[in-house]
C-alpha cells in the first residue's frame, strides 16, 4: 500500500521515491543533502550541523504549510499525512524543505457537510505530534495534521522538545514572556514576527479540533506574510551568511512565493486527476 501511494506521488516538494527492493523491504528515495529538520534543530553538535537562521525557519514553516495544504486539497478526497514531524521533513542542499513518508497518509472520505474524518484503529506517529482527538477516538481528519503542524512551528521557534511545548508556549504568550522561549542559538530574532508565528502555532495545536485554525483561510495567509518578510530580509543581507558560519544560498527571489507554489500545486493536481485513472494501479514504482 505504501509503495502504491508513493509511486503515484509526483510533486516538487514531496520527496521522490526512486525505487524499491521488495525482497528486503527497502525504499530508495532521492538524496536530501542536509538531512531532516530534526537533525538541524536537535542534532547540530552531534552531526556537525549548522544553525538554521530565522529567515530559513520562516521559509521552512511556509513551505510545510503550503505542501500540507496541497495534500488536504487533493481531489476527490483529502489526503491526510498522519505522521508529520521534524524527522519527516527533509532539506535539500539549499535548505528547501520537502515532506517525506507520505506512504503513511490516508485518503479520508467526507462523512458530513464541512466535516472530513475517518476512523482509524491505530496510531503510527510519534506520540507528541499526535492529535489528542485521534488518540482518544481514532477519528482522523485534516485538522489532525494541523495539530502536528502547530507543534513543528513551535519547535522551529524554540528548538525545544515537543513534550508539553504547546502548553508552555501558550502560558508564556499570556504572560508576555515568549521571547524567553526563543531558540538562543539565534541572536537576531524579529520579535514581532516570531510572536505572530507562535500565536498561530498555539492555535493550530489546540486540544479541541474545532478551536484549531483553518489551514487555507487563516494559517496560509499569515505564512505568506512571514515568508515575504524573511525573503525581503534575505535580499537586504545577501552579503551575510544565511546559515550561521556558511555561505549564503542563492537569492531568495529566485524561489516562487507561497501563493505561486500553491497555484502550481493545484494546477498539477488538476492535470494529474484528469489524466490518471480514479484508482491507482498496483505495481512497482
N, C-alpha and C positions, 0 to 999 in steps of 0.2 A: 504493500500500500504506500509506504514512504517513497519508494522508487517511482511509482506511478505518478505521485503528486509532483515530486521534484523534477522528473523528466519533462513535465508539462509546463514548468515554471521557466519563463524566459523574460527576464527583466534586468535592466542595467544595475539596479540596486538590490537584487537578490543574488546571493552567492550562487554561482553557476555550478551545477553538477556535471562533471566531465565524463564520468564513467562509474562502473560498479563491478565488484567481484562477488558474485552470488555465492561462490563456493566457500569463501571465508567471511562473508558478511561485511565487506569493506566498501565504503562510498568514497569516491575521489572527487574533490572539489577544486575549483580554481585556487591558486595560491594568493593569500592575502598577506602582504609583506609585514604589516605592523600588528598582526595577531588580532586578539579580541579587545574589546573595550575593557573587559575585566582585567586583562593583562596591563593595559595602560593606566588604569586607575588604581589597581591594588597590588600589582607585582612589579612596580617600577624598579625597585632596588634589586630584587631577586633576578629579574631578567634584563637588567640594564636598560629599562625603558625610560624614555624622556617624559617630562611632564607636559600634559596637554594644556595649551593655553586656553583662556576663557573663550577666545574667538572660535577656536576649533570645537570646544564643548557646545557652544551655542549652535554651531553649524551641524554638529552631530545630532543634537536634540531635534533640530528642524528636519533633518533627513530621516531620522527614525519615525517621527510623527507622520511625515509625508508617505513613507513606504507602508506604514501600518494602515493609513487611510486608504491607500491603493488596495490592500488586501480586503479591507472591510467593504469596499465598494465593488468588489468582484460580482459579476452577474452570472447566472441568475440568483445565486445565493452568496451571502458574505462569507469570507474566509477568515477564520479566527486563528491566530498563530498558536496560542495556548502556552508557549514556552519562551516568552520574551524576557530576556535577561542580558546583562552585560557580556556574558560568555557566548551568547548567540548573536552578538553584533560585532562584525569583523571590519577591520580597517585596512585599506589598500596602501600602497606606497605614498600616496598623497593625503592619507588620513581621511579619505572619503569612506563613509560607513555603508555597509551592506548587511542585510538581515539574513541569517542562516538558520538551518534546522526548520525550514518551512514544512518539512515532511511530517511534523507532528501536528500541523494545522488541521482544522476540521471545517468542512463545509456545513454551515449552520442554516437550517430551513427557517423561514419566517412562520411563527405559530400564531401570531396575532398582529393586528394593525399597530405599527410603530414599535413592535417588540420583536426581538430576534434572540432566541435562546435555544439550547439543546441540552438534553440530559446526558451526562457522561458518567461512567462508572468508576473511573479512577483518575487521579491527578498525576501527571508526569513531570510537572515543573518543579523547580527549586522552591521550597516551601515559602520563603519570604516574599516571593513575587506572585504568589497565587492569590487570585481574587477570593476574599473571605466567603463570599456568597457561593462561589464554586466549591470551596472546601466543605461548606455545610450541606449543600444540596446536590452538587454535581451538575448544576444548571450552568451551561456555558453560553456566553453572549459576547458581542463586540466590546462591551464595557469591561469584560474580564481582561482584555488586553490593555484597556485604558488604565486600569489599576496598576498593571505591571509597568506601563509607560511612566506613570507618576513616580514610582519608586526609582526608576532609572534616572529620571530628570533630577531627583534629589541627590542621587549618587554622583551625577556629573557636577553638581554644585558643591557637594561636601566632601566627596572622596571617602565616605563612610560606609560601613557595612549596612545591609538593608534591615536588619532586625530592629523594629521599633522606630525606624527612621522617620516615617510619616508623622507619627505622634510627637516626636521631639521637635520636628520642623514646625508643626502647627503651633506648638506651645511657644517656640522662640519667635515666631511671627507675631503672635498675640502680644508678646512682651517686648516687641521691637528690638529683639536681640539676635535676629537671624544671622547678622553679619559675623557673629562668633562661631557659627557653624560652617562657614565657607571654608573650602579647602585652603589650608595655609601655604600650600606649595605654590599658589598663585598670589602675587602681591598687588596686582593692579585690577582687581575685580571692579566692574562697573556696578556699583551697589544697587542703583535703581533698577537696572535691567535684571540683575541676579535675583532681587526680591520679587520681581514680576514673574520670573520663571519658577521661583519657589512657591508662590501662591498658586500658580497653575498646577504645579506638581501635587501639592497638597489636596487640591480639589479633584484631581484625577484619582487620587488614592483614598478617596472617601470610602468608609466601610459599606455604606449603602449604595447600590448601583444607581439609584435614581438621583443621588446627590452628586454623582460624578459628571464632569464636564463632557459636553458633546464634542467629539474629536473634530468633526468637519466645521461646525458652526462657531465654536468658541476657542478651541485649542489651536487649530491650524492658523487662523489669522494672527494670533499672538506670536506663534513660532515664526511666521513670515517676517514680522516686525523685528524680532530678536535677531534673526539671521541677517536681515538687511543691515542692522546696526553693527553686527560683528564684521560683515564684509566691508562696510564703509571704514571701519577702524583698521581692517587689514590693508585697505587701499592707502590709507594715510600713513601707515607704518610699514610700507613694503620693504624698507631697508633694514627693518628689525626682524629678528627670528620670531617665527610664529610658534614653533616648538622650542621651548627653552633650551638653549645650547645647540640648536640645529639650524640649518639653512632654511630660510622661508620657502614655502611651497610656491607653486605657480600662482599668478594673480588670481584673486578670488572672483573677479568679474568675468573670468572665462567660464565659470560654472553657472548653470542656469539657476534662476531663483526658485524658491519653493513652489510658487504658483506655476511657473513654467514646467517644473518637474511633474506636478500633479496633472496638468493638462496632457503632457506626454504620456503619463501613466494611463490615463483614461482613454486616450486615443489608441494606445497599444492594446488595452484590454478589449476595446470595441472591435478592433480589427481581428484579434485572435478569436473572440467569441463568434464572429460572423463567419470565420473560415474553418474553425475547428469543430469536430463533432461534439454533441452535447455531453457524451460520456467518454472520459479518457480511455484509450485502448491500452490494455496491459501489455507490457513488454519491456525489454531493456531500454534504458535511456540512450 
